[in-house]
Amino acid sequence: MKRLIKKALLKSIRHYQYTGGSVTHFAISCNFIPSCSHYTYQAIEEFGIYQGVRLGIKRIRRCNDRDCVTIIDDPVPLFLPMKKK
């Protein structure tokens, strides 16, 4: 079941990318490299559905500056940070 959900999520992200991404759907370009959709795709592949979507949402929440003139290099982390107790 998890594999089906993961496959559906990744397929929907690819569809979003192929139909124009943020430029077409929201009339903005991404402030980051890789773009938020690529970042989320990579995070889901690397860390699974829950953690990947969580990382993707956190990234999208930071992508809010329409007037940003510099592109920020922000790759998917190699490992997840430990939770604080």
C-alpha positions in Angstrom: 0.0 0.0 0.0 2.8 2.4 0.9 4.5 1.7 -2.4 1.3 2.7 -4.3 0.9 5.9 -2.4 4.6 6.7 -2.9 4.3 6.0 -6.6 1.2 8.1 -6.9 2.9 11.1 -5.1 6.0 10.9 -7.3 3.9 10.6 -10.4 1.8 13.6 -9.5 5.0 15.7 -8.8 6.3 14.7 -12.2 3.0 15.7 -13.8 3.2 19.1 -12.1 6.7 19.5 -13.4 5.9 18.5 -17.0 2.9 20.8 -17.1 5.0 23.9 -16.3 5.6 23.8 -12.5 5.4 27.0 -10.5 5.9 29.3 -13.5 2.7 28.0 -15.1 0.6 27.2 -12.1 1.5 30.1 -9.8 3.2 32.6 -12.1 6.4 32.6 -10.0 9.8 31.0 -10.4 11.4 29.0 -7.6 13.9 30.7 -5.3 15.9 27.5 -4.7 18.1 25.0 -6.5 16.8 22.3 -6.8 13.3 23.6 -7.3 10.8 22.8 -4.5 9.1 20.1 -6.6 12.4 18.4 -7.4 13.4 18.7 -3.7 10.2 17.1 -2.6 10.6 14.3 -5.2 14.1 13.6 -4.0 13.1 13.7 -0.3 10.3 11.2 -0.8 12.6 8.9 -2.7 15.3 9.2 0.0 13.3 9.2 3.2 9.9 7.8 2.4 6.5 9.3 2.2 6.0 10.8 5.7 9.5 12.4 6.1 9.8 13.3 2.4 6.5 15.2 2.4 7.3 16.8 5.7 10.6 18.1 4.3 8.9 19.2 1.1 6.3 21.2 3.0 9.0 22.8 5.2 10.8 23.8 2.0 7.7 25.2 0.3 6.9 27.3 3.4 10.4 28.9 3.0 9.8 29.6 -0.7 7.7 32.8 -0.2 9.8 35.7 -1.6 8.5 36.6 -5.0 11.1 39.3 -5.4 14.1 37.2 -4.5 16.9 38.1 -6.9 19.4 35.4 -5.8 18.9 31.7 -6.2 19.6 29.7 -3.0 21.4 26.4 -3.3 19.5 24.1 -0.8 19.9 20.3 -1.6 18.1 17.5 0.2 19.9 16.7 3.4 22.0 13.5 3.4 20.4 12.4 6.7 17.6 13.6 8.9 18.5 15.6 12.1 18.0 13.9 15.4 14.9 14.9 17.4 15.6 17.0 20.5 14.4 15.5 23.7 
